[in-house]
């Protein structure tokens, strides 16, 4: 890796870490503000309505604090957890050697065909002919049914009849499992890649999508509860109580919670639906026009139950997955 690229990557990682720290502090401050404001709201509500039931207040405050703790725990698990990094295997090592051998053979054949006097075919036709000839003459490549797409990606036949072709990542030197994608930010291939979350600084994939959904759901529930408490308190307070010192807290809490809830509920609802239907954001965004989510599910579903994808997947730190990846592909993972 060149020095300039290494320096740019280092600056990008520093900026990302600074952004993540800022976001975490914003979340902590918002949670503290929400909890303190809701406490003031309940105190004002009790004074204004004459309600002396302390159990209701304690339960509500306990639920808000519990949702805040759950949200922070899910945020940490999403940030530090393994999203599903595809680690190289012995089969991938053999495939890397085959791909390198085929690329060298094809380059020589294309140059030879181009320099031939009777070369009348187009470059694309000559390239396709060289690819077919190189694959047919290589026993390993022929057994795998390998082919090269127009974008330069090598593929092989998938397991089972009617299965999609499996792509080979030229950067990670691995066969990508179905629905996997190479993340340009992390520079690794991720299983069932959903998107790269710049806020949390990690990819959202097969292994940490559940934690991301938990983060959104708990945050939306906390915001909705605070908004309900705020609106209920404002509705119960008499006109004379509007002049109390708690008015700024009530107005701020109700406004922040309302804006907080509108965006989070929509975002959480979308990702809960994607998780239940076993599809990813990338699949939905890149689906052909006119196809529904059910069509995408039939094509890309992993056929695993919600319980299996939520509770049966063991938790693993991303640092451990990256150490294993670097031990097999040191040059391909320098940017991670």
GIWOLIN-V596965 format. One record per residue. N is the residue number from 0. PHI is phi in degrees with one decimal (NA if undefined). Layout:
[[N & PHI] [N & PHI]]
This chain:
[[0 & NA] [1 & -72.7] [2 & -66.3] [3 & -63.5] [4 & -66.7] [5 & -63.2] [6 & -66.9] [7 & -65.8] [8 & -65.7] [9 & -62.7] [10 & -65.2] [11 & -64.3] [12 & -67.5] [13 & -64.5] [14 & -63.9] [15 & -64.9] [16 & -64.6] [17 & -64.0] [18 & -64.5] [19 & -64.6] [20 & -62.7] [21 & -64.3] [22 & -64.9] [23 & -61.0] [24 & -64.7] [25 & -63.0] [26 & -63.7] [27 & -63.3] [28 & -65.8] [29 & -64.1] [30 & -63.8] [31 & -62.6] [32 & -63.1] [33 & -64.3] [34 & -65.9] [35 & -65.5] [36 & -66.1] [37 & -66.4] [38 & -64.1] [39 & -61.8] [40 & -62.4] [41 & -67.3] [42 & -61.6] [43 & -66.5] [44 & -64.7] [45 & -66.0] [46 & -68.5] [47 & -78.4] [48 & -102.1] [49 & 73.5] [50 & -77.8] [51 & -114.8] [52 & -81.6] [53 & -80.8] [54 & -65.1] [55 & -61.7] [56 & -65.0] [57 & -64.1] [58 & -65.0] [59 & -63.0] [60 & -64.0] [61 & -64.0] [62 & -65.5] [63 & -62.6] [64 & -64.4] [65 & -63.0] [66 & -64.6] [67 & -64.7] [68 & -65.6] [69 & -62.0] [70 & -62.3] [71 & -66.7] [72 & -64.9] [73 & -66.5] [74 & -64.1] [75 & -65.0] [76 & -63.9] [77 & -68.0] [78 & -72.7] [79 & -95.4] [80 & -79.2] [81 & -74.3] [82 & -75.7] [83 & 118.5] [84 & -62.9] [85 & -80.5] [86 & -91.7] [87 & -65.9] [88 & -124.2] [89 & -63.0] [90 & -63.5] [91 & -67.7] [92 & -62.3] [93 & -65.5] [94 & -65.2] [95 & -62.6] [96 & -67.4] [97 & -65.1] [98 & -63.1] [99 & -63.0] [100 & -66.3] [101 & -66.7] [102 & -62.2] [103 & -65.6] [104 & -64.4] [105 & -65.4] [106 & -61.9] [107 & -66.4] [108 & -66.6] [109 & -65.7] [110 & -64.6] [111 & -66.2] [112 & -66.8] [113 & -67.7] [114 & -82.4] [115 & -68.4] [116 & -68.9] [117 & -96.0] [118 & -78.0] [119 & -109.4] [120 & -75.7] [121 & -71.8] [122 & -63.0] [123 & -63.2] [124 & -65.5] [125 & -64.8] [126 & -64.8] [127 & -63.2] [128 & -65.5] [129 & -66.2] [130 & -65.1] [131 & -62.0] [132 & -67.9] [133 & -65.4] [134 & -68.7] [135 & -66.7] [136 & -84.2] [137 & -102.0] [138 & -63.7] [139 & -65.6] [140 & -66.1] [141 & -66.6] [142 & -66.5] [143 & -83.3] [144 & 67.2] [145 & -75.4] [146 & -154.0] [147 & -118.1] [148 & -80.4] [149 & -67.3] [150 & -84.5] [151 & 90.2] [152 & -89.1] [153 & -82.8] [154 & -132.2] [155 & -139.3] [156 & -67.2] [157 & -78.9] [158 & -76.8] [159 & 94.2] [160 & -73.5] [161 & 79.2] [162 & -74.2] [163 & -70.8] [164 & -69.4] [165 & -93.7] [166 & -94.1] [167 & -103.2] [168 & -84.6] [169 & -72.7] [170 & -86.4] [171 & -84.9] [172 & 59.6] [173 & -138.6] [174 & -79.5] [175 & -76.8] [176 & -63.3] [177 & -55.6] [178 & 69.4] [179 & -90.7] [180 & -143.1] [181 & -82.9] [182 & -90.0] [183 & -71.2] [184 & -76.0] [185 & -91.4] [186 & 63.0] [187 & -139.3] [188 & -88.4] [189 & -121.3] [190 & -68.5] [191 & 45.3] [192 & -61.9] [193 & -96.6] [194 & -170.8] [195 & -98.3] [196 & -88.8] [197 & -70.1] [198 & -67.9] [199 & -89.0] [200 & 72.0] [201 & -153.3] [202 & -75.5] [203 & -105.3] [204 & -134.7] [205 & -62.8] [206 & -89.6] [207 & -120.2] [208 & -64.0] [209 & -63.2] [210 & -69.3] [211 & -65.8] [212 & -64.4] [213 & -62.3] [214 & -61.9] [215 & -66.7] [216 & -65.9] [217 & -67.1] [218 & -66.1] [219 & -65.6] [220 & -65.2] [221 & -64.2] [222 & -63.8] [223 & -65.1] [224 & -64.8] [225 & -64.3] [226 & -65.7] [227 & -63.8] [228 & -62.0] [229 & -64.4] [230 & -64.8] [231 & -64.6] [232 & -66.6] [233 & -63.9] [234 & -72.8] [235 & -88.6] [236 & -74.3] [237 & -75.5] [238 & -63.3] [239 & -67.3] [240 & -74.3] [241 & -65.9] [242 & -88.9] [243 & -73.6] [244 & -70.7] [245 & -82.1] [246 & -58.3] [247 & -59.4] [248 & -64.7] [249 & -63.9] [250 & -65.2] [251 & -65.6] [252 & -64.9] [253 & -66.5] [254 & -67.7] [255 & -63.3] [256 & -65.1] [257 & -64.1] [258 & -65.1] [259 & -61.7] [260 & -71.4] [261 & -57.7] [262 & -72.7] [263 & -70.0] [264 & -63.0] [265 & -63.7] [266 & -66.2] [267 & -65.7] [268 & -61.4] [269 & -63.2] [270 & -74.1] [271 & -63.5] [272 & -63.3] [273 & -62.9] [274 & -66.9] [275 & -67.0] [276 & -79.6] [277 & 61.6] [278 & -130.1] [279 & -118.2] [280 & -61.4] [281 & -62.6] [282 & -65.0] [283 & -70.1] [284 & -69.5] [285 & -94.6] [286 & -69.3] [287 & -62.4] [288 & -64.7] [289 & 95.4] [290 & -96.5] [291 & -97.4] [292 & -65.1] [293 & -64.4] [294 & -64.9] [295 & -65.0] [296 & -64.2] [297 & -63.1] [298 & -87.8] [299 & -115.3] [300 & -63.1] [301 & -84.9] [302 & 61.7] [303 & -103.1] [304 & -72.5] [305 & -62.2] [306 & -64.1] [307 & -64.3] [308 & -77.8] [309 & -98.6] [310 & -113.9] [311 & -92.3] [312 & -92.6] [313 & -69.6] [314 & -82.2] [315 & -143.3] [316 & -70.1] [317 & -66.2] [318 & -60.9] [319 & -67.3] [320 & -64.6] [321 & -70.8] [322 & -63.8] [323 & -65.0] [324 & -66.0] [325 & -65.7] [326 & -66.5] [327 & -103.1] [328 & -133.5] [329 & -64.6] [330 & -75.7] [331 & -77.5] [332 & -116.6] [333 & -65.6] [334 & -87.4] [335 & -85.4]]
